[in-house]
Amino acid sequence: MTNKEKVIEFYKSHYGEINGALTGFILAVCILIIGFFQTAFIAICVGIGYYIGKKISQDKDYIKNLLDRILPPGTYR
């Protein structure tokens, strides 16, 4: 077994801990460098983008349906 295979096997068995530690480290660095509120704003924007992207991948007409609910039907076409 090579070193690369050992690293991959270790990651597969501990991916939750590794991903959590990396996320925490990146969050801490962002807060120290750009501040809490800017980091919170970025996190909110990423969350909204993830949510919209997930909805679009599930339903290709999500944006059209959303605009139909917000605007009168047919105004954006």
N, C-alpha and C positions, 0 to 999 in steps of 0.2 A: 504494500500500500504506500503510495507516494504522499508527500506532504500536502499536496493540493487535495487529494482524496480525503485525508485526515481532517483538513480544515472544513471541507464541504460536509463531511459526516458530523463534525462537531456543531456546525451551524444548523444542520437539519435537526439535531437533537436538542438544541437550545435556541431556536430562532426567536421565540417570544422574549426571552431575557435579553438577547443581543439587540433586537429591534427596539425594545423598550429603553435600554440603556442609551442607544444611539439617539433616539428621539429626545430623551431627557437632556443629553449632552448638547444637542443642537438647539433645543429650546433655551437652555441656560446661557449658551454663547450668544444667542440672539438677544436675550433680555439684557445681558451685560453690555453688548455692543450698541444696540439701537433703542433699548428701553422697553419697559413693560407694555405701554399702550400701543406702541408701534408693532410690537410682536403680537399682541392680542388682535390688532387689526389685520395683520397678515394671516393669522390663524383663522379668523372669521372668514376672510375672503377665500382662503383655501377650502374651508368647510363648505361654503356656499358653492364654490366651483365644483367640488366633488359631488355635492348633492345634485346639482343641475346636470353634470356629466353623466351621473348614474341614471337619472331619469331619462335623459336623451338616449342612452344606450338601451334602455328597456322599451321606450316608446319613441319611435322616430318622429312622430308628430307632436311631441310634447310642447315645443315652443309655439307651434300654431295653436294648439289647444289652450295654452296659457294665455296667449294674446287674445284669443276669442273670449276668454273669461274676463280679462281686464278691459279690453277695448270692445266697442260694438263690432259684431261679426263682419268681416270683410273689409274693414277700414285699412288694414295694413297690406293688402294684396294689390 
